Amino acid sequence: MKKKKRKKKTSKVNRINQFLEMPEELTSNKPKITILGFDELVIENYKNIIEYEELFIKVNTFIGTIDINGFNLNLMQMNKDDLMINRKD
């Protein structure tokens, strides 16, 4: 019996994205976390907020949860794609 070699299947979407050199953040559900200095944090590609308190924020993403601990945390901006957290003065 001969064994057939299986080729790795890449989806059409992945091949198109590679050809167009699209950033992975745009085409996948992986979260992107950007820290802006000591006072601001931006999370892209999130699902929802699980918990929100002044000392603790828990964010649900497509690959798991993100826990943010700090003092005087403030949810500054939120839309369907990203949220911005900063420190209250």
N, C-alpha and C positions, 0 to 999 in steps of 0.2 A: 504494500500500500504506500502510495506516495503522499507525503505531507505537502499541503499547499502553503506557501508562504503568504501570510496576510500582510497587506500593506496597511500602514497607519492611516486611518481615515481622518481627514481634516474636513470640517464642514465648509460649505461654500462661503459662509459668512466669514470664517477665520481666514480663508484664502484671500477673499476680497479685502479684508482689513489689513492683512499683511502687505498686499499689493499697494494699497493706498497709504500705507504707513500710518494708520490710525492709532492714536494712543489707546492703550489697553483699558484705561479708566472709562473711556467713552463706550466701549463695546462690551465690557463685563460688568458684573454686579459687585466687584470688589470695592470696598470702601477706600477712600483716599483721605488721609488726615494731614492737615497742614497746620503747623504751629506758627503763629505770628507773634514773635517776641514772647514776653512773659504774661501777656494779658489776653490774647485771643487765640481761638482754636476753631478751625473750619473742618467739618466732616461732610464729605460728599458720598453719594450712593448709600443712603441709610434707609431703613424701612420705617421705623417709628421710634418714639421716645417711650421707654418703659417706666422710668422713674425720673422725677425732677424735683430736687430740693436745692437749697442754697449751698449745701456742702457736698452734694453728690448728684451726678447725672448719669443715667444708664441708657444707652442708645442701642437699639437692635439693628443689626445689619444683615445682609444676605448670607454672610459667612460666620456670624456669631455676634456677641455683644461687646460693646466698648464701655468701660467704666471710667468715669472722670471724677476725680476727687480734688477738692480745693476749697477755698474760702470765698464767700460772696460771689458764687457763680451766677451768671445771668444769661438767659437764652435771648440773645440780641436779635437774631434774624433766623427765620425758618421758612423754607419753601419746599416743594416736592422733591428737589434734588439734593439740596444741601442745607446745613444749619451752621450758624455761627454762635459760639459761646464766648463770652468775655467775663471779665471780673468787674463787679460793681465798684465804684469809687466810694 
